[in-house]
Amino acid sequence: MFMLSNFIMAVAKLLNFVLSAYIWIVIARAVISWVSADPYNPIVRFLIQATDPLLERLRRLLPLSMGGIDLSPMILILIIIFLQSFLVPTLGQLAMNLR
């Protein structure tokens, strides 16, 4: 059982890292939306392609644009923080209980 426990713990740590990295990607996407970035820049294209599927889904579900300010990146960051606070510790505790 210790192998399964170690595997679940590794998945929890990896998930935490991926969610943290995605928060920074969303922040970078929000910052480039404030300036007129070159849409043909590979970094800008990556940021748009990495975040637009989730941001567009949030914009459809919750039209949170107040006075031209798009609040969907903030809502997405809050959802990611919730997942980090709930899912990662839950997986860690599950791994500890399997030992």
C-alpha positions in Angstrom: 0.0 0.0 0.0 2.9 2.4 0.5 3.5 2.5 -3.2 -0.1 3.7 -3.8 0.3 6.2 -1.0 3.5 7.6 -2.5 1.9 7.8 -5.9 -1.1 9.7 -4.6 1.2 12.1 -2.7 3.2 12.6 -5.9 0.0 13.4 -7.8 -1.0 15.9 -5.1 2.3 17.7 -5.3 2.3 17.7 -9.1 -1.3 19.0 -9.0 -0.3 21.8 -6.6 2.6 22.8 -8.9 0.4 22.8 -12.0 -2.3 24.9 -10.4 0.3 27.4 -9.1 1.9 27.7 -12.5 -1.6 28.1 -14.1 -2.3 31.0 -11.7 0.8 32.8 -13.0 -0.3 32.1 -16.6 -3.7 33.6 -15.9 -2.1 36.7 -14.3 0.2 37.1 -17.3 -2.8 36.8 -19.6 -4.6 39.5 -17.6 -1.6 41.8 -17.8 -1.2 41.4 -21.6 -4.9 42.2 -22.0 -4.2 45.7 -20.5 -1.6 46.6 -23.1 -1.6 46.2 -26.9 0.6 43.1 -27.1 1.5 41.8 -30.5 -1.0 39.0 -31.2 1.6 37.2 -33.4 4.1 36.9 -30.5 4.5 33.2 -29.6 4.3 33.9 -25.9 1.2 36.0 -26.3 -0.4 33.3 -28.4 0.5 30.6 -25.8 -1.0 32.7 -23.0 -4.2 33.2 -25.0 -4.5 29.6 -26.0 -3.8 28.3 -22.5 -6.4 30.5 -20.8 -9.1 31.3 -23.2 -11.0 28.0 -23.0 -11.6 28.4 -19.3 -12.0 32.2 -19.4 -14.6 32.0 -22.2 -16.6 29.3 -20.3 -16.6 31.6 -17.2 -17.7 34.6 -19.3 -20.6 32.6 -20.7 -21.7 31.3 -17.3 -21.1 34.5 -15.3 -21.2 37.7 -17.3 -19.0 39.6 -14.9 -17.9 42.6 -16.9 -18.4 45.8 -14.9 -17.7 49.0 -16.7 -15.4 47.4 -19.2 -13.4 45.5 -16.6 -13.4 41.7 -17.1 -13.5 39.9 -13.8 -13.3 36.4 -15.2 -9.5 36.1 -14.6 -10.1 36.9 -10.9 -12.9 34.4 -10.6 -10.7 31.7 -12.3 -7.8 32.5 -9.9 -10.3 32.1 -6.9 -11.4 28.7 -8.3 -7.8 27.6 -8.6 -7.0 28.7 -5.1 -10.1 26.8 -3.9 -8.9 23.6 -5.7 -5.5 24.1 -4.1 -7.0 24.5 -0.7 -9.4 21.6 -1.0 -8.2 19.0 -3.5 -4.4 19.0 -2.8 -4.8 18.5 1.0 -7.5 15.9 0.5 -5.2 13.9 -1.7 -2.4 14.3 0.8 -4.6 13.1 3.7 -5.8 10.1 1.6 -2.2 9.2 0.9 -1.3 9.4 4.6 -4.3 7.2 5.5 -3.2 4.6 3.1 0.2 4.1 4.9 
